[in-house]
Amino acid sequence: MKRMTKTILAFISLSLLLTLPSWSHGEHEGGVNKALLKKLFPTATSFVTKPLKMEDVTRKAIETELGVKLEGHDLSSPAFVATVKGKSIGVAWATDVHFPKKAADVIVGTDLQGKLVGVVLDHSSISSLSQSSYLKQYQGKTSASKFKVGVDLEASEKHVKPSQDLADAVRRATVVLSRAILKQTK
């Protein structure tokens, strides 16, 4: 009987260990891969996870500015403050973009003044949109930018609608970073 109990406990322990999310092993920060954060802030020595605390009035103002409601995951996604020797150098935040075949993660980083330093697209079914050469066009934009393909952004060849969908997600992230997160970080 003791032997059976030990076997059952060992099986349960192993089952629980195997079901833990991958970020619990240190390679991810709040669901975002640390390597992706390092792409945005290569000089950062650490990333501090900051819960998103958005008051209703701020959320409503952001939704009015964007012309769409924020999704549930947007309201609970944390920010990641990039630091060098304990000093903040920028902030990253992740949202998603709904492409025709499947959604992809969009990780956006800004400096402390709200200027985009980079965009990383993860799990994208459209490889041309994931290329750093394509994503570089977002650098320097702010929440005041238009984020319109054909106006201040180029479309990826053969992917005009997904290009605009990505631009909308980057704009959403930039506005949330500027209006909700950077105000708390300063």
PADO-154073 format. One line per field, with one value per residue (C-alpha): residue number from 1; chain; x, y, z. Coordinates in steps of 0.5 Angstrom, whole numbers, plus 500, padded with zeros to 3 digits. Example, Ala and Ser with C-alpha at 12.3 -4.5 7.8 and 13.67 -1.06 7.14 Angstrom:
% residues 2
num: [1 | 2] $
cadena: [A | A] $
xx: [525 | 527] $
yy: [491 | 498] $
zz: [516 | 514] $
END
This chain:
% residues 186
num: [1 | 2 | 3 | 4 | 5 | 6 | 7 | 8 | 9 | 10 | 11 | 12 | 13 | 14 | 15 | 16 | 17 | 18 | 19 | 20 | 21 | 22 | 23 | 24 | 25 | 26 | 27 | 28 | 29 | 30 | 31 | 32 | 33 | 34 | 35 | 36 | 37 | 38 | 39 | 40 | 41 | 42 | 43 | 44 | 45 | 46 | 47 | 48 | 49 | 50 | 51 | 52 | 53 | 54 | 55 | 56 | 57 | 58 | 59 | 60 | 61 | 62 | 63 | 64 | 65 | 66 | 67 | 68 | 69 | 70 | 71 | 72 | 73 | 74 | 75 | 76 | 77 | 78 | 79 | 80 | 81 | 82 | 83 | 84 | 85 | 86 | 87 | 88 | 89 | 90 | 91 | 92 | 93 | 94 | 95 | 96 | 97 | 98 | 99 | 100 | 101 | 102 | 103 | 104 | 105 | 106 | 107 | 108 | 109 | 110 | 111 | 112 | 113 | 114 | 115 | 116 | 117 | 118 | 119 | 120 | 121 | 122 | 123 | 124 | 125 | 126 | 127 | 128 | 129 | 130 | 131 | 132 | 133 | 134 | 135 | 136 | 137 | 138 | 139 | 140 | 141 | 142 | 143 | 144 | 145 | 146 | 147 | 148 | 149 | 150 | 151 | 152 | 153 | 154 | 155 | 156 | 157 | 158 | 159 | 160 | 161 | 162 | 163 | 164 | 165 | 166 | 167 | 168 | 169 | 170 | 171 | 172 | 173 | 174 | 175 | 176 | 177 | 178 | 179 | 180 | 181 | 182 | 183 | 184 | 185 | 186] $
cadena: [A | A | A | A | A | A | A | A | A | A | A | A | A | A | A | A | A | A | A | A | A | A | A | A | A | A | A | A | A | A | A | A | A | A | A | A | A | A | A | A | A | A | A | A | A | A | A | A | A | A | A | A | A | A | A | A | A | A | A | A | A | A | A | A | A | A | A | A | A | A | A | A | A | A | A | A | A | A | A | A | A | A | A | A | A | A | A | A | A | A | A | A | A | A | A | A | A | A | A | A | A | A | A | A | A | A | A | A | A | A | A | A | A | A | A | A | A | A | A | A | A | A | A | A | A | A | A | A | A | A | A | A | A | A | A | A | A | A | A | A | A | A | A | A | A | A | A | A | A | A | A | A | A | A | A | A | A | A | A | A | A | A | A | A | A | A | A | A | A | A | A | A | A | A | A | A | A | A | A | A | A | A | A | A | A | A] $
xx: [500 | 506 | 509 | 503 | 502 | 509 | 508 | 501 | 504 | 510 | 506 | 502 | 508 | 511 | 504 | 504 | 511 | 509 | 503 | 507 | 507 | 514 | 515 | 516 | 522 | 525 | 526 | 519 | 517 | 510 | 509 | 514 | 520 | 526 | 530 | 524 | 525 | 532 | 531 | 528 | 532 | 539 | 543 | 538 | 541 | 534 | 527 | 522 | 515 | 510 | 502 | 498 | 494 | 489 | 483 | 476 | 477 | 484 | 481 | 475 | 480 | 484 | 478 | 476 | 482 | 483 | 476 | 475 | 475 | 481 | 481 | 481 | 488 | 490 | 487 | 491 | 498 | 504 | 509 | 516 | 521 | 528 | 533 | 541 | 544 | 537 | 535 | 529 | 531 | 524 | 518 | 515 | 508 | 505 | 498 | 496 | 494 | 489 | 491 | 487 | 490 | 492 | 493 | 501 | 504 | 506 | 511 | 512 | 518 | 518 | 523 | 521 | 518 | 514 | 518 | 518 | 524 | 522 | 517 | 517 | 512 | 512 | 508 | 506 | 504 | 506 | 514 | 515 | 511 | 516 | 522 | 526 | 527 | 520 | 519 | 524 | 519 | 516 | 522 | 521 | 513 | 509 | 502 | 501 | 503 | 498 | 500 | 496 | 499 | 500 | 501 | 506 | 508 | 509 | 505 | 508 | 508 | 501 | 499 | 496 | 490 | 495 | 500 | 494 | 492 | 499 | 500 | 493 | 496 | 502 | 498 | 494 | 500 | 503 | 497 | 497 | 504 | 504 | 497 | 497 | 504 | 509 | 505 | 506 | 513 | 516] $
yy: [500 | 505 | 503 | 505 | 511 | 514 | 512 | 516 | 522 | 521 | 521 | 527 | 531 | 530 | 531 | 538 | 540 | 538 | 543 | 549 | 554 | 555 | 562 | 560 | 557 | 564 | 564 | 569 | 575 | 575 | 571 | 575 | 572 | 576 | 575 | 579 | 584 | 585 | 586 | 592 | 594 | 591 | 595 | 593 | 589 | 588 | 588 | 590 | 587 | 593 | 591 | 595 | 599 | 603 | 607 | 607 | 614 | 613 | 606 | 610 | 616 | 611 | 607 | 614 | 616 | 609 | 608 | 601 | 598 | 595 | 587 | 584 | 581 | 588 | 591 | 585 | 585 | 588 | 593 | 591 | 597 | 596 | 598 | 599 | 599 | 601 | 607 | 606 | 607 | 605 | 601 | 595 | 592 | 587 | 586 | 582 | 583 | 578 | 576 | 572 | 565 | 566 | 572 | 574 | 577 | 585 | 587 | 595 | 599 | 606 | 611 | 614 | 620 | 615 | 615 | 608 | 605 | 598 | 593 | 585 | 581 | 574 | 568 | 571 | 567 | 572 | 572 | 579 | 583 | 580 | 582 | 587 | 591 | 592 | 593 | 599 | 604 | 604 | 607 | 614 | 614 | 617 | 616 | 622 | 619 | 617 | 609 | 609 | 605 | 609 | 615 | 614 | 607 | 602 | 596 | 589 | 587 | 583 | 584 | 591 | 589 | 585 | 591 | 596 | 591 | 591 | 598 | 599 | 594 | 598 | 604 | 601 | 599 | 606 | 610 | 605 | 606 | 613 | 615 | 609 | 606 | 612 | 617 | 611 | 610 | 617] $
zz: [500 | 502 | 495 | 491 | 495 | 493 | 486 | 486 | 489 | 484 | 478 | 481 | 482 | 475 | 472 | 476 | 474 | 466 | 466 | 469 | 464 | 460 | 463 | 470 | 468 | 468 | 460 | 460 | 463 | 465 | 458 | 454 | 452 | 455 | 449 | 445 | 450 | 449 | 442 | 444 | 449 | 448 | 453 | 458 | 464 | 467 | 466 | 472 | 471 | 472 | 473 | 469 | 473 | 469 | 472 | 468 | 466 | 463 | 460 | 457 | 454 | 451 | 448 | 445 | 442 | 439 | 437 | 439 | 446 | 449 | 450 | 456 | 456 | 454 | 461 | 465 | 461 | 465 | 462 | 463 | 465 | 462 | 466 | 466 | 473 | 476 | 472 | 467 | 460 | 457 | 457 | 453 | 453 | 449 | 445 | 439 | 432 | 429 | 422 | 418 | 419 | 427 | 432 | 433 | 439 | 438 | 443 | 443 | 446 | 447 | 451 | 457 | 453 | 449 | 442 | 439 | 440 | 436 | 435 | 435 | 432 | 435 | 433 | 426 | 420 | 416 | 415 | 411 | 417 | 422 | 419 | 423 | 416 | 416 | 423 | 423 | 420 | 427 | 430 | 432 | 432 | 438 | 440 | 436 | 429 | 424 | 423 | 417 | 411 | 405 | 409 | 414 | 414 | 408 | 407 | 406 | 399 | 398 | 405 | 405 | 410 | 415 | 415 | 417 | 422 | 425 | 425 | 429 | 434 | 435 | 435 | 441 | 444 | 443 | 446 | 452 | 454 | 453 | 457 | 462 | 463 | 462 | 467 | 472 | 471 | 471] $
END
